[in-house]
Amino acid sequence: MGIPTVRRKKKDYLMKTLNSLFYGMSEEQKNNCVIVVFVAENTVFYFSFFSFPDEVRSGVLEVISPPASYYPELSNLKETFGDSQERVRWRTKQNLDYSFLMLYAQPRGTFYLQLEDDIIASPEYIQIIETFAAQQESKEWMILEFSQLGFIGKLFRCRDLPLIVEFFLMFYKDKPIDWLLDHLLWVKVCHPEKDGKHCGKQKDTLRIRYKPSLFQHVGMYSSLEGKIQHLKDKDFVKSSLFKAHVNPPAEVTTSLKVFQHFTLENAYKGIECFWAFAPVAGDHILFNFGQPLNIERYFFRSGNMEHPGDKLFNTTVEVLPNDVSILDGYFQIGKARFLNWILLLNFRIANILTVEDESVEFKDSFYSQKIHFILCGGMFDEENEI
């Protein structure tokens, strides 16, 4: 999988994109995949390797950057299709970025999946892609499409990449990458004396579409400075974003106001996500296990890629141990403020919380009857803290 990225001044989406991709991978699939992040600048310093230490160490995640000499002079390009000089430069450089990434990835595997740095993936995307590709094995396809948008979710055979890149590099100054790809299909199969309908049928033998889409575009702020985009794939199934977990029996209660049918009970049972609104200081979520459980680990994640502002923050996590009585009986094992979770030392068992972006994990072994989430107040929308 290849992901080109550049620094966005307004908002970056890369970490969320990678979280979504890894979230949909089993350990076995991680052994058969490599995600290559191509930082299309002369430095990779802004990329946070510390966010994915295990993935970098295992080799499932690689980060590369081009040499300074790779890019030709990109000033004074011919303006075409009504695009400004800045936009022509942006799309021209983008064509070179894709080409570099494809050539780097070509010898690494059997298939190459083109992605972008501001997308989310369906949880089972790897298995679906592998199965669909196997079903097309007898066909002479060139592209399998898993999204209808731009250059997102396009699967190629690695053996075809040299030809594709050669075509891109011949015309990289002339048109955007998705237009060039369509022209390549025309060159391969369209008869110049036949009509457009015949050409379309011929191209469909090389370009096969899978539905529903497995990837959704979530970036509002483009890598082209000043460009706002609201592109959404209509064939992406929103419900696929929810991944159920198997939880121990418990009575669950909350003082939060539930939005529509997205109840805490259904989330805990693995039916759908929990969605609430208008939190105030002192609101809580409580899991009462009835009988004490030997808890070794908990994992808590709030927020959704399509609704990034709908998350818990300023939140304290407490447990009620079966054999400890201090204050009200609870002791604190986690605390979260706006967006990122704070590392806290657990004073009872001296254990540092392990942290992921916008999620928190606790690992130890103790008997507990209740886990308590306390909201210290406030709300957040995507642009402003309230």
Secondary structure, 3 states (H helix, E strand, C coil): CEEEECCCCCCCCHHHHHHHHHHCCCHHHHHCCCEEEEECCCCCCCCCHHHCHHHHHHCCEEEECCCCCCCCCCCCCCCCCCCCHHHHHHHHHHHHHHHHHHHHHHHHCCEEEECCCCEEECCCHHHHHHHHHHHCCCCCCCEEECCCCCCCCEEEEHHHHHHHHHHHHHCCCCCCHHHHHHHHHHHHHCCCCCCHHHHHHHHHHHEEECCCECEEECCCECCCCCCECCCCCCCECHHHHCCCCCCCCCEEEECCEECCCCCHHHHHHCCCCCCEECCCCCCEEEEEEEEEEEEEEEEEECCECCECCCCCCCEEEEEEECCCCCCCCCEEEEEECCCCEECCECCCCCCECEEECCEEEEEEEEEEEEEEEEECCCCECCCCEC
